[in-house]
Amino acid sequence: MLRSLHLDGVGPADQLNLELGERLNLLTGDNGLGKSFVLEVAWWALTGSWTERPVLPQQGREESARIAGAAEPGTLSGQFESKYDRVAQQWRDRFGRDRGLGLTSIPAGVVMPSWVRGLVPVLYIRTNGACSVWDPNRNSPWTGSAPYRSLSAPSLDPHPYLFEEKALWNGLEHDGRPVCNGLVQDWTTWQLEAAEAEEAHPFQLLRRVLDQLSHPEEKMKPGKPVRLYLDDVRKFPTVELPYGTIPVVHASAGMKRILSLSYLIAWSWSEHVQASRLIGWPPSDRIVVLMEEPETHLHPKWQRHIVPALLGVLSELSPSMRPQVMLTTHSPLVLASIEPHFKPAKDKLFVFELEDADVTVRELPWAKRGDAIGWLTSPVFGLEQARSIEAERAVEAAEAFMRGETGALPEGLRNEDDIHRELVRLLPDQDRFWPRWIVRREHAGS
């Protein structure tokens, strides 16, 4: 569980400092300012691995760049700091290879450090359908089921499960060995073998997660698996919807994202519980989820449902579960949906901004904005008005005219009649600006 991240000379910002909330962290701001970059660094800080290539220091900062931070006491060795090794083209190891543990294998007689048992499962969900899973009980160099380790020379590198969208649905292999069967096969297998009374069965967990993440008006319930294709002998899961039953592979893009997320949570947690039983450790009471733009592909009514539902799902994985969620968003509806659930003692809101060509990040004090328009015109999104560009221009011209600031009016809106015609063209009859404008015109005798 991350408590802070401090970046110097790496990423879009020269310096970035985040004191994170223990439960929910919302990262907002314009495109290209480093929100997803922070999630990538958070993944490394939690797992010791990168999903692709390591991030690079800014040019000219190779010697001074650093990634530092702190984790919850008892996990991840507390404080950490890493410098960039220009020769190795890597950041110094997150899990302590500089402590004399060797570069390629665990030496005979080395005892697993106690802090390894404090590491937590981490899920990272991307907007492109890819996702990553790291479970200390399966993926750390100290446990026997890490997917890529050699029994004769176990590697100290942590090896997470890295899924492209296709692999999450159809299965993931390494060296010819399956490490995940994928949504299609697991769902069907779980469904055919599960008994209604087996609450701990992965299929029962999948059903509960899917029920909670689905919108209340369009609940997705597992239907009967069906054979679909001549050249694919698998049976495919189906979902029952208010308008009928469809195969999961024919679902909409938004529903596929919910299906994928539901399966990812059910599979990851079920595998974690099984691995805990095999190695004799209790399951973790913490989990970290990193997620890019949960609103992707979702209708507005789903956008205002997904994050509260996700927090509920994670909290119910075990009676003592304490999830930490970090997510990026561009959706005012997502932020509006959090208002009844935001806990200032545990949650944080950050905005990434561009100030004179410098990227800055600041924590905003939480304040209710009431609705999507309130969020759009708040410091989070910074719009002057929640209108089209043309309508905003016309309303601003009308306001300037009413203040008597006629010298700054734009071309085509230099007099009252031109402004009025543009307002009539652009604004709906019920627009809240009309009473002000009409009263002004009546007083002026127009």
Secondary structure, 3 states (H helix, E strand, C coil): CEEEEEEECECCCCEEEEECCCCEEEEEECCCCCHHHHHHHHHHHHHCCCCCCCCCECCCCCCCCEEEEEECCCCCCCEEEEEEECCCCEECCCCCHHHCCCCCCCCCCCCCCHHHHHCCCEEEECCCCCEEEECHHHHCCCCCCCCCCCCCCCCCCCCCEEECHHHHHHCEEECCEEEECCHHHHHHHHHHHCCCCCCCCHHHHHHHHHHHHCCCCCCCEECCCEEEECCEEEEECEEEECCEEEEHHHCCHHHHHHHHHHHHHHHHHHHHHHHHHHHCCCCCCEEEEEEECCCCCCCHHHHHHHHHHHHHHHHCCCCCCEEEEEEECCCHHHHHHHCCCCCCCCEEEEEEEEECCEEEEEECCCCCCCCHHHHHCCCCCCCCCCCCHHHHHHHHHHHHHHCCCHHHCCCCCCCHHHHHHHHHHHCCCCCCCHHHHHHHHHHHCC
